[in-house]
Amino acid sequence: MRVLGIETSCDETGIAVYDTDHGLLAHALHSQVDMHEVYGGVVPELASRDHIRRVIPLIKSVLQAAGLSPSDINGIAYTAGPGLIGALLVGVAVGRSLAYGWGIPSVAVHHMEAHLLAPMLEAEHPDYPFIALLVSGGHTQLVQVNQPGDYVMLGESLDDAAGEAFDKTAKLLGLGYPGGPALSALANKGKPGRFEFPRPMTDRPGLDFSFSGLKTCAANTIHRENDDPQTRADIARAFIDAVVDTLVIKCRRAMEATGINTLIAAGGVSANSQLREGLHKLARQMGGRVYFPRLEFCTDNGAMIAYAGCLKLQVGETEPLSFFARPRWPMTELIPG
C-alpha cells in the first residue's frame, strides 16, 4: 500500500509518500519560518494562504521524486487536528478532494498521534510497548503506547507546553522566532548554577506538567538582572536545565510506574540537544533505551502523517465524503473506553 501524507497544521507544509513494502519513498517540506519571523510568531491567516500556494506543487514534486503517478497511490492521509483551523482546512480539503477525484480512500490523522509514531520511520525503532514523551509548541504529554491505537495517557501539561515556554522565554531574551534553537545555543554559553529555577510539579506525586510558573520565574529574573551577554546566557542555561530536569524526572516516574524501560521522545522540542542528552542518561540508568525521530521529523512533516495514515487504512479506517478539521482535539479521545 502506498499512502500520500499531507501535513498543514501550522506553519510547515509537509508532503510524503509511504510504502508498506519499501518504507518512505519521498518527502518534502516547506517551512514558513522566514515569513513569520518578522512578526515574532505565526500569523494564522498568512499561514493558511501560504499552504494554499504550496500544497499542490509539493504533492506534484513528491510524486515525481518517488517516480509515481496518482494511479499508483492507494490512499491519502491528512492532518485533521489539532492545529490552526485555516491551515488544517487546506490540507483536509485538498486531501479529501484528491481522494475523491482519484477514487481512493482517505483518512484523518491526529497530529500528536503522528508525532508519537514518527520514530517508527527509522531503521532502528522501538518495539511495543514504550513510553512516549511528546514535547512541542502546543503539547507536553506522557503516553504509554501498547500498540498503534492502544494508548494510555499518563500525564500532560496543565497550562503552557514546554515548547511554548521555550519560545516565550527566548522572546524575552531577544532571541527572535523560532526561539527554541537559539535558546539552546545560548544556554551552551551559560554557567550552570548561577541561577536556580524551580522544577515545577516534581515535589508532588503524578505525571502532569506545568511550565507557566517556570516561564514567569525566567521573566522576573530577566527583568531583575543586568542585560549583559553572560547574564542572558546564564539565565538561558538555568531555564533549559530546569525544563530538562523536569521532563527527565517525569519520564523516570513513568518508566518506574509502568515497568517499561523503552522511551521515545518526539515533537519539536525533542530536537533539543540538552534534552536528548538527559534522556540518554536516564535510559542508561534505567537499563533501557531511548529513541528519537531524525531531526527533520521532529518538527511537523508529511512522513509521519503518511505512516500513521497507512496504519489506519490497513485496519479499514476511512473517511466519508464529508470531512472535518478540529483545532482542538484532545488525544484522550483516541483512547478506547
Helices and strands as residue ranges (DSSP letters): E 2-7, E 12-19, E 23-31, H 33-37, H 44-66, G 70-72, E 75-81, H 85-102, E 106-110, H 111-117, G 118-121, E 130-135, E 140-147, E 150-156, H 162-172, H 179-187, H 212-224, H 229-258, E 262-266, G 268-271, H 273-285, E 289-291, G 295-297, H 302-314, G 331-334
